[in-house]
Amino acid sequence: MQIRNIDAAKIVVMLAFASTLCGCSAITIPTAKDVVDHPLGTESIKIGMTKQQVEGIWGKPNDIKIVENKEKWEGEREQWVYYAQYGAIPVDAGYLSKTKKLYFDGENLTDIGE
């Protein structure tokens, strides 16, 4: 009797595992139009966002430094730099195609440059 219970338990575990794998097959591959309309790395970064919000969309920056620009603002600002990953992308794909510099005054994004 115990051998049958163990075999039945193995079958139940294998069926559960198989059904989990089948659930992964529902991933849809984006069409060419989807890629052009919403290229990777172009999620909207907007002035006023917090550092946490920016990092949640673009990830950790490649470089962080404290900078001054007396022509644009008073005092120091934190600059986050995201280096271009693929310079030959034919469309503007955010920080993936062009290096982006984000400036924070305290916790909030105040300027976006290249």
Biopython code that builds the backbone (N, CA, C, O; Angstrom):
import numpy as np
from Bio.PDB.StructureBuilder import StructureBuilder

atoms = [
    (1, "MET", "N", (0.809, -1.202, 0.000)),
    (1, "MET", "CA", (0.000, 0.000, 0.000)),
    (1, "MET", "C", (0.853, 1.266, 0.000)),
    (1, "MET", "O", (0.536, 2.213, -0.720)),
    (2, "GLN", "N", (1.938, 1.307, 0.799)),
    (2, "GLN", "CA", (2.775, 2.494, 0.872)),
    (2, "GLN", "C", (3.469, 2.774, -0.449)),
    (2, "GLN", "O", (3.641, 3.937, -0.813)),
    (3, "ILE", "N", (3.872, 1.740, -1.175)),
    (3, "ILE", "CA", (4.535, 1.926, -2.458)),
    (3, "ILE", "C", (3.582, 2.605, -3.437)),
    (3, "ILE", "O", (3.998, 3.499, -4.173)),
    (4, "ARG", "N", (2.322, 2.201, -3.460)),
    (4, "ARG", "CA", (1.345, 2.828, -4.351)),
    (4, "ARG", "C", (1.131, 4.299, -3.997)),
    (4, "ARG", "O", (1.000, 5.132, -4.894)),
    (5, "ASN", "N", (1.093, 4.632, -2.708)),
    (5, "ASN", "CA", (0.921, 6.019, -2.278)),
    (5, "ASN", "C", (2.108, 6.870, -2.712)),
    (5, "ASN", "O", (1.938, 8.012, -3.139)),
    (6, "ILE", "N", (3.313, 6.309, -2.600)),
    (6, "ILE", "CA", (4.509, 7.042, -3.015)),
    (6, "ILE", "C", (4.492, 7.248, -4.520)),
    (6, "ILE", "O", (4.811, 8.337, -4.998)),
    (7, "ASP", "N", (4.123, 6.210, -5.278)),
    (7, "ASP", "CA", (4.048, 6.336, -6.731)),
    (7, "ASP", "C", (2.982, 7.354, -7.130)),
    (7, "ASP", "O", (3.187, 8.130, -8.063)),
    (8, "ALA", "N", (1.872, 7.357, -6.447)),
    (8, "ALA", "CA", (0.802, 8.315, -6.738)),
    (8, "ALA", "C", (1.276, 9.737, -6.429)),
    (8, "ALA", "O", (0.957, 10.672, -7.164)),
    (9, "ALA", "N", (2.027, 9.898, -5.354)),
    (9, "ALA", "CA", (2.550, 11.219, -4.989)),
    (9, "ALA", "C", (3.534, 11.710, -6.046)),
    (9, "ALA", "O", (3.528, 12.889, -6.399)),
    (10, "LYS", "N", (4.376, 10.814, -6.550)),
    (10, "LYS", "CA", (5.321, 11.187, -7.601)),
    (10, "LYS", "C", (4.589, 11.635, -8.860)),
    (10, "LYS", "O", (4.980, 12.607, -9.507)),
    (11, "ILE", "N", (3.531, 10.921, -9.194)),
    (11, "ILE", "CA", (2.753, 11.257, -10.387)),
    (11, "ILE", "C", (2.097, 12.628, -10.226)),
    (11, "ILE", "O", (2.083, 13.422, -11.166)),
    (12, "VAL", "N", (1.560, 12.907, -9.053)),
    (12, "VAL", "CA", (0.934, 14.200, -8.796)),
    (12, "VAL", "C", (1.960, 15.324, -8.913)),
    (12, "VAL", "O", (1.668, 16.363, -9.506)),
    (13, "VAL", "N", (3.155, 15.132, -8.358)),
    (13, "VAL", "CA", (4.209, 16.148, -8.429)),
    (13, "VAL", "C", (4.635, 16.363, -9.877)),
    (13, "VAL", "O", (4.804, 17.506, -10.301)),
    (14, "MET", "N", (4.810, 15.290, -10.642)),
    (14, "MET", "CA", (5.212, 15.415, -12.038)),
    (14, "MET", "C", (4.135, 16.114, -12.864)),
    (14, "MET", "O", (4.463, 16.918, -13.737)),
    (15, "LEU", "N", (2.868, 15.828, -12.612)),
    (15, "LEU", "CA", (1.779, 16.495, -13.333)),
    (15, "LEU", "C", (1.738, 17.984, -12.997)),
    (15, "LEU", "O", (1.511, 18.816, -13.875)),
    (16, "ALA", "N", (1.957, 18.315, -11.740)),
    (16, "ALA", "CA", (1.967, 19.729, -11.342)),
    (16, "ALA", "C", (3.123, 20.454, -12.018)),
    (16, "ALA", "O", (2.962, 21.580, -12.489)),
    (17, "PHE", "N", (4.286, 19.811, -12.066)),
    (17, "PHE", "CA", (5.447, 20.398, -12.716)),
    (17, "PHE", "C", (5.193, 20.565, -14.215)),
    (17, "PHE", "O", (5.535, 21.604, -14.780)),
    (18, "ALA", "N", (4.617, 19.591, -14.848)),
    (18, "ALA", "CA", (4.330, 19.657, -16.283)),
    (18, "ALA", "C", (3.329, 20.763, -16.594)),
    (18, "ALA", "O", (3.474, 21.467, -17.594)),
    (19, "SER", "N", (2.324, 20.919, -15.755)),
    (19, "SER", "CA", (1.331, 21.972, -16.012)),
    (19, "SER", "C", (1.946, 23.357, -15.827)),
    (19, "SER", "O", (1.540, 24.309, -16.494)),
    (20, "THR", "N", (2.926, 23.477, -14.923)),
    (20, "THR", "CA", (3.630, 24.738, -14.745)),
    (20, "THR", "C", (4.432, 25.077, -15.989)),
    (20, "THR", "O", (4.431, 26.224, -16.436)),
    (21, "LEU", "N", (5.115, 24.091, -16.549)),
    (21, "LEU", "CA", (5.884, 24.317, -17.770)),
    (21, "LEU", "C", (4.984, 24.698, -18.934)),
    (21, "LEU", "O", (5.345, 25.558, -19.737)),
    (22, "CYS", "N", (3.839, 24.083, -19.036)),
    (22, "CYS", "CA", (2.915, 24.407, -20.128)),
    (22, "CYS", "C", (2.399, 25.833, -20.003)),
    (22, "CYS", "O", (2.115, 26.476, -21.014)),
    (23, "GLY", "N", (2.272, 26.338, -18.778)),
    (23, "GLY", "CA", (1.809, 27.701, -18.572)),
    (23, "GLY", "C", (2.786, 28.724, -19.120)),
    (23, "GLY", "O", (2.378, 29.827, -19.483)),
    (24, "CYS", "N", (4.062, 28.386, -19.187)),
    (24, "CYS", "CA", (5.078, 29.296, -19.709)),
    (24, "CYS", "C", (5.010, 29.431, -21.222)),
    (24, "CYS", "O", (5.567, 30.376, -21.780)),
    (25, "SER", "N", (4.355, 28.527, -21.878)),
    (25, "SER", "CA", (4.311, 28.575, -23.334)),
    (25, "SER", "C", (3.370, 29.659, -23.850)),
    (25, "SER", "O", (3.264, 29.855, -25.060)),
    (26, "ALA", "N", (2.688, 30.362, -22.954)),
    (26, "ALA", "CA", (1.743, 31.392, -23.368)),
    (26, "ALA", "C", (2.417, 32.749, -23.588)),
    (26, "ALA", "O", (1.725, 33.742, -23.810)),
    (27, "ILE", "N", (3.738, 32.814, -23.531)),
    (27, "ILE", "CA", (4.457, 34.067, -23.751)),
    (27, "ILE", "C", (4.351, 34.428, -25.224)),
    (27, "ILE", "O", (4.618, 33.603, -26.097)),
    (28, "THR", "N", (3.959, 35.668, -25.491)),
    (28, "THR", "CA", (3.837, 36.088, -26.889)),
    (28, "THR", "C", (5.072, 36.860, -27.312)),
    (28, "THR", "O", (5.585, 37.694, -26.565)),
    (29, "ILE", "N", (5.538, 36.580, -28.499)),
    (29, "ILE", "CA", (6.700, 37.268, -29.055)),
    (29, "ILE", "C", (6.214, 38.562, -29.681)),
    (29, "ILE", "O", (5.256, 38.548, -30.454)),
    (30, "PRO", "N", (6.864, 39.697, -29.361)),
    (30, "PRO", "CA", (6.407, 40.968, -29.927)),
    (30, "PRO", "C", (6.606, 41.005, -31.440)),
    (30, "PRO", "O", (7.555, 40.432, -31.976)),
    (31, "THR", "N", (5.696, 41.686, -32.103)),
    (31, "THR", "CA", (5.810, 41.862, -33.544)),
    (31, "THR", "C", (6.799, 42.992, -33.831)),
    (31, "THR", "O", (7.205, 43.714, -32.920)),
    (32, "ALA", "N", (7.179, 43.140, -35.091)),
    (32, "ALA", "CA", (8.079, 44.230, -35.474)),
    (32, "ALA", "C", (7.448, 45.579, -35.149)),
    (32, "ALA", "O", (8.140, 46.499, -34.713)),
    (33, "LYS", "N", (6.146, 45.701, -35.356)),
    (33, "LYS", "CA", (5.438, 46.948, -35.046)),
    (33, "LYS", "C", (5.511, 47.247, -33.550)),
    (33, "LYS", "O", (5.718, 48.397, -33.163)),
    (34, "ASP", "N", (5.343, 46.223, -32.699)),
    (34, "ASP", "CA", (5.444, 46.413, -31.246)),
    (34, "ASP", "C", (6.813, 46.947, -30.856)),
    (34, "ASP", "O", (6.919, 47.842, -30.017)),
    (35, "VAL", "N", (7.859, 46.401, -31.463)),
    (35, "VAL", "CA", (9.227, 46.817, -31.148)),
    (35, "VAL", "C", (9.467, 48.260, -31.574)),
    (35, "VAL", "O", (10.105, 49.026, -30.851)),
    (36, "VAL", "N", (8.952, 48.636, -32.757)),
    (36, "VAL", "CA", (9.127, 50.016, -33.230)),
    (36, "VAL", "C", (8.319, 50.984, -32.375)),
    (36, "VAL", "O", (8.801, 52.066, -32.038)),
    (37, "ASP", "N", (7.087, 50.601, -32.021)),
    (37, "ASP", "CA", (6.225, 51.478, -31.222)),
    (37, "ASP", "C", (6.715, 51.632, -29.781)),
    (37, "ASP", "O", (6.563, 52.700, -29.189)),
    (38, "HIS", "N", (7.298, 50.583, -29.219)),
    (38, "HIS", "CA", (7.737, 50.590, -27.819)),
    (38, "HIS", "C", (9.117, 49.953, -27.706)),
    (38, "HIS", "O", (9.237, 48.855, -27.163)),
    (39, "PRO", "N", (10.172, 50.620, -28.212)),
    (39, "PRO", "CA", (11.501, 50.018, -28.153)),
    (39, "PRO", "C", (11.996, 49.835, -26.730)),
    (39, "PRO", "O", (11.623, 50.585, -25.827)),
    (40, "LEU", "N", (12.831, 48.839, -26.542)),
    (40, "LEU", "CA", (13.411, 48.548, -25.243)),
    (40, "LEU", "C", (14.194, 49.754, -24.738)),
    (40, "LEU", "O", (14.963, 50.352, -25.491)),
    (41, "GLY", "N", (14.004, 50.119, -23.455)),
    (41, "GLY", "CA", (14.769, 51.211, -22.859)),
    (41, "GLY", "C", (14.128, 52.573, -23.009)),
    (41, "GLY", "O", (14.736, 53.571, -22.624)),
    (42, "THR", "N", (12.904, 52.658, -23.562)),
    (42, "THR", "CA", (12.303, 53.973, -23.785)),
    (42, "THR", "C", (11.169, 54.272, -22.813)),
    (42, "THR", "O", (10.376, 55.183, -23.051)),
    (43, "GLU", "N", (11.084, 53.528, -21.737)),
    (43, "GLU", "CA", (10.041, 53.821, -20.766)),
    (43, "GLU", "C", (10.174, 55.277, -20.332)),
    (43, "GLU", "O", (11.281, 55.803, -20.214)),
    (44, "SER", "N", (9.064, 55.901, -20.102)),
    (44, "SER", "CA", (9.036, 57.341, -19.823)),
    (44, "SER", "C", (9.699, 57.691, -18.501)),
    (44, "SER", "O", (9.248, 57.283, -17.431)),
    (45, "ILE", "N", (10.778, 58.454, -18.599)),
    (45, "ILE", "CA", (11.405, 59.078, -17.443)),
    (45, "ILE", "C", (10.947, 60.524, -17.492)),
    (45, "ILE", "O", (11.109, 61.191, -18.514)),
    (46, "LYS", "N", (10.376, 61.017, -16.401)),
    (46, "LYS", "CA", (9.806, 62.359, -16.401)),
    (46, "LYS", "C", (10.403, 63.189, -15.266)),
    (46, "LYS", "O", (10.726, 62.675, -14.195)),
    (47, "ILE", "N", (10.537, 64.487, -15.533)),
    (47, "ILE", "CA", (10.979, 65.432, -14.513)),
    (47, "ILE", "C", (10.036, 65.311, -13.311)),
    (47, "ILE", "O", (8.818, 65.222, -13.467)),
    (48, "GLY", "N", (10.620, 65.310, -12.123)),
    (48, "GLY", "CA", (9.828, 65.208, -10.895)),
    (48, "GLY", "C", (9.829, 63.813, -10.290)),
    (48, "GLY", "O", (9.472, 63.639, -9.124)),
    (49, "MET", "N", (10.234, 62.804, -11.088)),
    (49, "MET", "CA", (10.286, 61.442, -10.553)),
    (49, "MET", "C", (11.344, 61.346, -9.460)),
    (49, "MET", "O", (12.309, 62.111, -9.445)),
    (50, "THR", "N", (11.152, 60.406, -8.555)),
    (50, "THR", "CA", (12.137, 60.175, -7.503)),
    (50, "THR", "C", (13.244, 59.261, -8.040)),
    (50, "THR", "O", (13.086, 58.619, -9.078)),
    (51, "LYS", "N", (14.352, 59.215, -7.323)),
    (51, "LYS", "CA", (15.455, 58.329, -7.696)),
    (51, "LYS", "C", (14.981, 56.880, -7.752)),
    (51, "LYS", "O", (15.378, 56.123, -8.639)),
    (52, "GLN", "N", (14.143, 56.505, -6.815)),
    (52, "GLN", "CA", (13.631, 55.134, -6.755)),
    (52, "GLN", "C", (12.781, 54.820, -7.987)),
    (52, "GLN", "O", (12.882, 53.724, -8.538)),
    (53, "GLN", "N", (11.948, 55.759, -8.425)),
    (53, "GLN", "CA", (11.120, 55.539, -9.609)),
    (53, "GLN", "C", (11.983, 55.389, -10.861)),
    (53, "GLN", "O", (11.741, 54.510, -11.688)),
    (54, "VAL", "N", (12.992, 56.254, -10.995)),
    (54, "VAL", "CA", (13.883, 56.190, -12.160)),
    (54, "VAL", "C", (14.628, 54.860, -12.170)),
    (54, "VAL", "O", (14.709, 54.199, -13.205)),
    (55, "GLU", "N", (15.168, 54.470, -11.027)),
    (55, "GLU", "CA", (15.905, 53.215, -10.945)),
    (55, "GLU", "C", (14.989, 52.022, -11.221)),
    (55, "GLU", "O", (15.432, 51.014, -11.771)),
    (56, "GLY", "N", (13.731, 52.131, -10.847)),
    (56, "GLY", "CA", (12.776, 51.055, -11.122)),
    (56, "GLY", "C", (12.516, 50.871, -12.614)),
    (56, "GLY", "O", (12.187, 49.770, -13.055)),
    (57, "ILE", "N", (12.663, 51.945, -13.393)),
    (57, "ILE", "CA", (12.409, 51.869, -14.836)),
    (57, "ILE", "C", (13.684, 51.575, -15.619)),
    (57, "ILE", "O", (13.684, 50.693, -16.478)),
    (58, "TRP", "N", (14.773, 52.298, -15.340)),
    (58, "TRP", "CA", (16.018, 52.162, -16.113)),
    (58, "TRP", "C", (17.089, 51.348, -15.405)),
    (58, "TRP", "O", (18.126, 51.053, -15.999)),
    (59, "GLY", "N", (16.862, 50.979, -14.150)),
    (59, "GLY", "CA", (17.880, 50.244, -13.406)),
    (59, "GLY", "C", (18.917, 51.175, -12.808)),
    (59, "GLY", "O", (18.767, 52.396, -12.843)),
    (60, "LYS", "N", (19.969, 50.589, -12.261)),
    (60, "LYS", "CA", (21.035, 51.378, -11.631)),
    (60, "LYS", "C", (21.844, 52.101, -12.709)),
    (60, "LYS", "O", (22.094, 51.538, -13.775)),
    (61, "PRO", "N", (22.257, 53.350, -12.440)),
    (61, "PRO", "CA", (23.062, 54.080, -13.424)),
    (61, "PRO", "C", (24.470, 53.504, -13.530)),
    (61, "PRO", "O", (24.944, 52.826, -12.619)),
    (62, "ASN", "N", (25.132, 53.783, -14.654)),
    (62, "ASN", "CA", (26.518, 53.351, -14.837)),
    (62, "ASN", "C", (27.479, 54.192, -14.019)),
    (62, "ASN", "O", (28.549, 53.719, -13.637)),
    (63, "ASP", "N", (27.104, 55.447, -13.743)),
    (63, "ASP", "CA", (27.982, 56.359, -13.022)),
    (63, "ASP", "C", (27.141, 57.364, -12.254)),
    (63, "ASP", "O", (26.095, 57.800, -12.735)),
    (64, "ILE", "N", (27.593, 57.732, -11.065)),
    (64, "ILE", "CA", (26.937, 58.764, -10.249)),
    (64, "ILE", "C", (28.012, 59.738, -9.788)),
    (64, "ILE", "O", (29.050, 59.323, -9.270)),
    (65, "LYS", "N", (27.764, 61.045, -9.976)),
    (65, "LYS", "CA", (28.709, 62.050, -9.491)),
    (65, "LYS", "C", (27.963, 63.311, -9.077)),
    (65, "LYS", "O", (26.799, 63.507, -9.429)),
    (66, "ILE", "N", (28.644, 64.151, -8.333)),
    (66, "ILE", "CA", (28.109, 65.446, -7.913)),
    (66, "ILE", "C", (28.666, 66.490, -8.877)),
    (66, "ILE", "O", (29.877, 66.557, -9.085)),
    (67, "VAL", "N", (27.788, 67.305, -9.467)),
    (67, "VAL", "CA", (28.216, 68.293, -10.457)),
    (67, "VAL", "C", (27.639, 69.669, -10.123)),
    (67, "VAL", "O", (26.654, 69.793, -9.394)),
    (68, "GLU", "N", (28.285, 70.699, -10.680)),
    (68, "GLU", "CA", (27.798, 72.071, -10.577)),
    (68, "GLU", "C", (27.671, 72.643, -11.979)),
    (68, "GLU", "O", (28.490, 72.347, -12.849)),
    (69, "ASN", "N", (26.649, 73.461, -12.203)),
    (69, "ASN", "CA", (26.490, 74.177, -13.467)),
    (69, "ASN", "C", (25.887, 75.535, -13.125)),
    (69, "ASN", "O", (24.666, 75.691, -13.117)),
    (70, "LYS", "N", (26.723, 76.496, -12.848)),
    (70, "LYS", "CA", (26.269, 77.805, -12.371)),
    (70, "LYS", "C", (25.427, 78.546, -13.407)),
    (70, "LYS", "O", (24.672, 79.450, -13.050)),
    (71, "GLU", "N", (25.543, 78.180, -14.676)),
    (71, "GLU", "CA", (24.724, 78.805, -15.718)),
    (71, "GLU", "C", (23.279, 78.309, -15.673)),
    (71, "GLU", "O", (22.363, 79.032, -16.063)),
    (72, "LYS", "N", (23.071, 77.084, -15.201)),
    (72, "LYS", "CA", (21.723, 76.494, -15.199)),
    (72, "LYS", "C", (21.046, 76.513, -13.830)),
    (72, "LYS", "O", (19.839, 76.736, -13.740)),
    (73, "TRP", "N", (21.824, 76.279, -12.750)),
    (73, "TRP", "CA", (21.220, 76.196, -11.425)),
    (73, "TRP", "C", (22.233, 76.582, -10.357)),
    (73, "TRP", "O", (23.437, 76.637, -10.609)),
    (74, "GLU", "N", (21.717, 76.849, -9.151)),
    (74, "GLU", "CA", (22.577, 77.172, -8.016)),
    (74, "GLU", "C", (22.908, 75.893, -7.258)),
    (74, "GLU", "O", (22.062, 75.010, -7.114)),
    (75, "GLY", "N", (24.122, 75.803, -6.785)),
    (75, "GLY", "CA", (24.506, 74.666, -5.959)),
    (75, "GLY", "C", (24.839, 73.420, -6.755)),
    (75, "GLY", "O", (24.954, 73.438, -7.981)),
    (76, "GLU", "N", (24.989, 72.335, -6.006)),
    (76, "GLU", "CA", (25.356, 71.059, -6.601)),
    (76, "GLU", "C", (24.132, 70.207, -6.874)),
    (76, "GLU", "O", (23.107, 70.326, -6.203)),
    (77, "ARG", "N", (24.259, 69.347, -7.869)),
    (77, "ARG", "CA", (23.218, 68.363, -8.186)),
    (77, "ARG", "C", (23.882, 67.009, -8.351)),
    (77, "ARG", "O", (25.066, 66.920, -8.678)),
    (78, "GLU", "N", (23.119, 65.971, -8.125)),
    (78, "GLU", "CA", (23.618, 64.618, -8.359)),
    (78, "GLU", "C", (23.335, 64.251, -9.809)),
    (78, "GLU", "O", (22.213, 64.411, -10.291)),
    (79, "GLN", "N", (24.352, 63.763, -10.497)),
    (79, "GLN", "CA", (24.203, 63.387, -11.904)),
    (79, "GLN", "C", (24.294, 61.866, -12.022)),
    (79, "GLN", "O", (25.255, 61.250, -11.561)),
    (80, "TRP", "N", (23.278, 61.275, -12.648)),
    (80, "TRP", "CA", (23.298, 59.855, -12.950)),
    (80, "TRP", "C", (23.548, 59.724, -14.443)),
    (80, "TRP", "O", (22.883, 60.380, -15.245)),
    (81, "VAL", "N", (24.500, 58.881, -14.819)),
    (81, "VAL", "CA", (24.820, 58.682, -16.232)),
    (81, "VAL", "C", (24.485, 57.256, -16.630)),
    (81, "VAL", "O", (24.892, 56.298, -15.973)),
    (82, "TYR", "N", (23.737, 57.135, -17.715)),
    (82, "TYR", "CA", (23.422, 55.843, -18.332)),
    (82, "TYR", "C", (24.110, 55.837, -19.693)),
    (82, "TYR", "O", (23.693, 56.553, -20.603)),
    (83, "TYR", "N", (25.166, 55.031, -19.835)),
    (83, "TYR", "CA", (25.924, 54.993, -21.084)),
    (83, "TYR", "C", (25.154, 54.244, -22.162)),
    (83, "TYR", "O", (24.489, 53.244, -21.891)),
    (84, "ALA", "N", (25.254, 54.747, -23.396)),
    (84, "ALA", "CA", (24.605, 54.093, -24.539)),
    (84, "ALA", "C", (25.120, 52.663, -24.655)),
    (84, "ALA", "O", (26.317, 52.410, -24.518)),
    (85, "GLN", "N", (24.214, 51.745, -24.907)),
    (85, "GLN", "CA", (24.577, 50.342, -25.038)),
    (85, "GLN", "C", (24.724, 49.922, -26.501)),
    (85, "GLN", "O", (25.580, 49.104, -26.836)),
    (86, "TYR", "N", (23.887, 50.485, -27.363)),
    (86, "TYR", "CA", (23.858, 50.101, -28.776)),
    (86, "TYR", "C", (23.730, 51.362, -29.612)),
    (86, "TYR", "O", (22.612, 51.770, -29.930)),
    (87, "GLY", "N", (24.829, 51.984, -29.975)),
    (87, "GLY", "CA", (24.817, 53.247, -30.696)),
    (87, "GLY", "C", (24.274, 53.158, -32.105)),
    (87, "GLY", "O", (23.950, 54.188, -32.696)),
    (88, "ALA", "N", (24.161, 51.957, -32.671)),
    (88, "ALA", "CA", (23.715, 51.811, -34.058)),
    (88, "ALA", "C", (22.217, 51.556, -34.178)),
    (88, "ALA", "O", (21.741, 51.225, -35.264)),
    (89, "ILE", "N", (21.467, 51.701, -33.093)),
    (89, "ILE", "CA", (20.017, 51.490, -33.164)),
    (89, "ILE", "C", (19.416, 52.596, -34.025)),
    (89, "ILE", "O", (19.665, 53.773, -33.765)),
    (90, "PRO", "N", (18.622, 52.243, -35.058)),
    (90, "PRO", "CA", (18.111, 53.262, -35.987)),
    (90, "PRO", "C", (17.024, 54.163, -35.408)),
    (90, "PRO", "O", (16.708, 55.191, -36.006)),
    (91, "VAL", "N", (16.449, 53.812, -34.273)),
    (91, "VAL", "CA", (15.432, 54.658, -33.642)),
    (91, "VAL", "C", (15.971, 55.088, -32.282)),
    (91, "VAL", "O", (16.868, 54.445, -31.738)),
    (92, "ASP", "N", (15.425, 56.176, -31.730)),
    (92, "ASP", "CA", (15.849, 56.617, -30.408)),
    (92, "ASP", "C", (15.279, 55.660, -29.374)),
    (92, "ASP", "O", (14.073, 55.648, -29.125)),
    (93, "ALA", "N", (16.141, 54.868, -28.780)),
    (93, "ALA", "CA", (15.715, 53.885, -27.787)),
    (93, "ALA", "C", (16.198, 54.302, -26.402)),
    (93, "ALA", "O", (16.779, 53.503, -25.667)),
    (94, "GLY", "N", (15.951, 55.553, -26.058)),
    (94, "GLY", "CA", (16.317, 56.036, -24.731)),
    (94, "GLY", "C", (17.804, 55.922, -24.478)),
    (94, "GLY", "O", (18.615, 56.236, -25.349)),
    (95, "TYR", "N", (18.163, 55.473, -23.287)),
    (95, "TYR", "CA", (19.574, 55.393, -22.932)),
    (95, "TYR", "C", (20.283, 54.261, -23.662)),
    (95, "TYR", "O", (21.510, 54.183, -23.601)),
    (96, "LEU", "N", (19.571, 53.392, -24.341)),
    (96, "LEU", "CA", (20.238, 52.314, -25.064)),
    (96, "LEU", "C", (20.963, 52.825, -26.305)),
    (96, "LEU", "O", (21.997, 52.272, -26.681)),
    (97, "SER", "N", (20.440, 53.872, -26.952)),
    (97, "SER", "CA", (21.068, 54.357, -28.177)),
    (97, "SER", "C", (21.876, 55.633, -27.969)),
    (97, "SER", "O", (22.758, 55.931, -28.774)),
    (98, "LYS", "N", (21.602, 56.387, -26.919)),
    (98, "LYS", "CA", (22.337, 57.620, -26.630)),
    (98, "LYS", "C", (22.607, 57.682, -25.132)),
    (98, "LYS", "O", (21.748, 57.346, -24.318)),
    (99, "THR", "N", (23.813, 58.117, -24.784)),
    (99, "THR", "CA", (24.128, 58.286, -23.363)),
    (99, "THR", "C", (23.211, 59.366, -22.787)),
    (99, "THR", "O", (23.055, 60.436, -23.374)),
    (100, "LYS", "N", (22.614, 59.078, -21.646)),
    (100, "LYS", "CA", (21.711, 60.026, -20.986)),
    (100, "LYS", "C", (22.288, 60.427, -19.639)),
    (100, "LYS", "O", (22.850, 59.606, -18.915)),
    (101, "LYS", "N", (22.137, 61.715, -19.314)),
    (101, "LYS", "CA", (22.562, 62.247, -18.025)),
    (101, "LYS", "C", (21.328, 62.781, -17.316)),
    (101, "LYS", "O", (20.639, 63.664, -17.828)),
    (102, "LEU", "N", (21.058, 62.242, -16.141)),
    (102, "LEU", "CA", (19.906, 62.656, -15.349)),
    (102, "LEU", "C", (20.416, 63.431, -14.140)),
    (102, "LEU", "O", (21.385, 63.022, -13.501)),
    (103, "TYR", "N", (19.766, 64.545, -13.827)),
    (103, "TYR", "CA", (20.184, 65.409, -12.722)),
    (103, "TYR", "C", (19.110, 65.426, -11.641)),
    (103, "TYR", "O", (17.927, 65.624, -11.919)),
    (104, "PHE", "N", (19.546, 65.214, -10.408)),
    (104, "PHE", "CA", (18.635, 65.178, -9.268)),
    (104, "PHE", "C", (18.957, 66.297, -8.300)),
    (104, "PHE", "O", (20.118, 66.528, -7.964)),
    (105, "ASP", "N", (17.920, 66.994, -7.854)),
    (105, "ASP", "CA", (18.023, 67.990, -6.798)),
    (105, "ASP", "C", (17.354, 67.341, -5.589)),
    (105, "ASP", "O", (16.127, 67.294, -5.500)),
    (106, "GLY", "N", (18.158, 66.848, -4.676)),
    (106, "GLY", "CA", (17.607, 66.058, -3.577)),
    (106, "GLY", "C", (17.190, 64.697, -4.107)),
    (106, "GLY", "O", (18.005, 63.979, -4.687)),
    (107, "GLU", "N", (15.941, 64.340, -3.914)),
    (107, "GLU", "CA", (15.435, 63.039, -4.349)),
    (107, "GLU", "C", (14.728, 63.072, -5.694)),
    (107, "GLU", "O", (14.355, 62.027, -6.228)),
    (108, "ASN", "N", (14.539, 64.279, -6.251)),
    (108, "ASN", "CA", (13.718, 64.380, -7.470)),
    (108, "ASN", "C", (14.523, 64.735, -8.715)),
    (108, "ASN", "O", (15.481, 65.505, -8.657)),
    (109, "LEU", "N", (14.115, 64.157, -9.839)),
    (109, "LEU", "CA", (14.726, 64.400, -11.130)),
    (109, "LEU", "C", (14.355, 65.806, -11.586)),
    (109, "LEU", "O", (13.179, 66.166, -11.633)),
    (110, "THR", "N", (15.396, 66.611, -11.928)),
    (110, "THR", "CA", (15.140, 67.995, -12.302)),
    (110, "THR", "C", (15.549, 68.319, -13.746)),
    (110, "THR", "O", (15.111, 69.328, -14.299)),
    (111, "ASP", "N", (16.388, 67.467, -14.357)),
    (111, "ASP", "CA", (16.850, 67.754, -15.729)),
    (111, "ASP", "C", (17.306, 66.457, -16.377)),
    (111, "ASP", "O", (17.816, 65.558, -15.708)),
    (112, "ILE", "N", (17.111, 66.371, -17.705)),
    (112, "ILE", "CA", (17.547, 65.223, -18.489)),
    (112, "ILE", "C", (18.377, 65.751, -19.640)),
    (112, "ILE", "O", (17.923, 66.617, -20.387)),
    (113, "GLY", "N", (19.595, 65.239, -19.792)),
    (113, "GLY", "CA", (20.473, 65.680, -20.875)),
    (113, "GLY", "C", (21.155, 64.517, -21.553)),
    (113, "GLY", "O", (20.985, 63.359, -21.172)),
    (114, "GLU", "N", (21.943, 64.855, -22.582)),
    (114, "GLU", "CA", (22.708, 63.833, -23.308)),
    (114, "GLU", "C", (24.185, 64.141, -23.221)),
    (114, "GLU", "O", (25.003, 63.401, -23.767)),
]
sb = StructureBuilder()
sb.init_structure("model")
sb.init_model(0)
sb.init_chain("A")
sb.init_seg("    ")
for serial, (resi, resn, name, xyz) in enumerate(atoms, 1):
    if name == "N":
        sb.init_residue(resn, " ", resi, " ")
    sb.init_atom(name, np.array(xyz, "f"), 0.0, 1.0, " ", f" {name:<3s}", serial, name[0])
structure = sb.get_structure()
